[in-house]
Amino acid sequence: MNKIEHLEYLSKLEFSGEEKEKFEKEFENILKFVDEIASLELPDGLDKDTPITLDELRADEPQPSIPQEDALANAPKQKDGCYLTPLVVE
């Protein structure tokens, strides 16, 4: 069982012969790219195996971009400060 057939089995999908050839080429490119990333030299003090802690991330704070009135200015229909869209489920 080759890599693509194994992925096909794991995903419970069936690929045509043409799809298998295409995926195999793409999959090989992805693996080469991952190998390139793994071989990169990092600056001193950085280690690929060290996880990032939450303290190292910036605070997630909302950044208002435009006032709500401006965002809704071109809405075809609106109600209570929101876009009004057609019902898409029955």
C-alpha positions as CSV (number, residue, x, y, z in Angstrom):
1,M,0.0,0.0,0.0
2,N,1.6,3.3,-1.1
3,K,1.2,6.6,0.7
4,I,-1.8,7.8,-1.3
5,E,-3.6,4.5,-0.9
6,H,-2.9,4.7,2.8
7,L,-4.4,8.2,2.9
8,E,-7.3,7.0,0.8
9,Y,-7.9,4.2,3.4
10,L,-7.6,6.5,6.4
11,S,-9.9,9.2,5.0
12,K,-12.5,6.7,3.7
13,L,-12.3,8.3,0.3
14,E,-11.8,6.8,-3.2
15,F,-9.6,8.5,-5.8
16,S,-9.4,7.9,-9.5
17,G,-6.1,6.9,-11.0
18,E,-5.6,10.4,-12.3
19,E,-6.4,11.9,-8.9
20,K,-3.9,9.5,-7.3
21,E,-1.1,10.6,-9.6
22,K,-1.9,14.2,-9.0
23,F,-2.1,13.8,-5.2
24,E,1.1,11.8,-5.1
25,K,3.0,14.6,-6.8
26,E,1.5,17.2,-4.5
27,F,2.1,15.0,-1.4
28,E,5.8,14.6,-2.4
29,N,6.1,18.4,-2.7
30,I,4.6,18.9,0.7
31,L,7.0,16.4,2.3
32,K,10.0,18.1,0.6
33,F,8.8,21.4,2.0
34,V,8.4,20.0,5.5
35,D,12.0,18.6,5.2
36,E,13.2,22.0,4.1
37,I,11.6,23.6,7.1
38,A,13.0,21.0,9.5
39,S,16.5,21.6,8.2
40,L,16.5,25.3,8.8
41,E,19.0,26.7,11.1
42,L,17.5,28.8,13.9
43,P,19.1,31.7,15.7
44,D,20.7,31.0,19.1
45,G,18.2,30.5,21.9
46,L,15.5,29.1,19.6
47,D,14.7,25.5,19.4
48,K,12.2,23.8,17.0
49,D,11.1,21.4,19.8
50,T,10.2,24.1,22.3
51,P,6.5,24.9,22.4
52,I,5.3,28.5,22.4
53,T,3.7,29.5,25.6
54,L,0.7,31.8,25.9
55,D,2.9,34.4,27.6
56,E,4.8,34.8,24.3
57,L,1.7,35.7,22.3
58,R,0.3,39.2,22.1
59,A,-2.9,40.0,23.8
60,D,-6.0,39.4,21.7
61,E,-7.7,42.7,21.8
62,P,-10.4,43.8,19.3
63,Q,-9.3,46.5,16.9
64,P,-12.3,48.4,15.6
65,S,-11.8,49.2,11.9
66,I,-14.8,51.3,10.9
67,P,-17.9,52.5,12.7
68,Q,-20.9,50.1,12.4
69,E,-22.9,52.7,10.5
70,D,-20.3,52.9,7.8
71,A,-20.1,49.1,7.6
72,L,-23.8,48.9,7.1
73,A,-24.0,51.8,4.7
74,N,-24.1,49.7,1.6
75,A,-26.1,46.8,3.0
76,P,-29.1,46.1,0.8
77,K,-31.2,45.3,3.9
78,Q,-30.5,45.7,7.6
79,K,-32.3,45.2,10.8
80,D,-31.3,46.1,14.4
81,G,-27.8,47.0,13.3
82,C,-27.1,43.8,11.4
83,Y,-27.1,42.6,7.8
84,L,-30.4,41.1,6.8
85,T,-30.0,38.1,4.5
86,P,-32.4,35.8,2.8
87,L,-33.3,32.6,4.6
88,V,-31.1,29.8,3.2
89,V,-32.4,26.8,5.1
90,E,-35.9,25.5,5.4
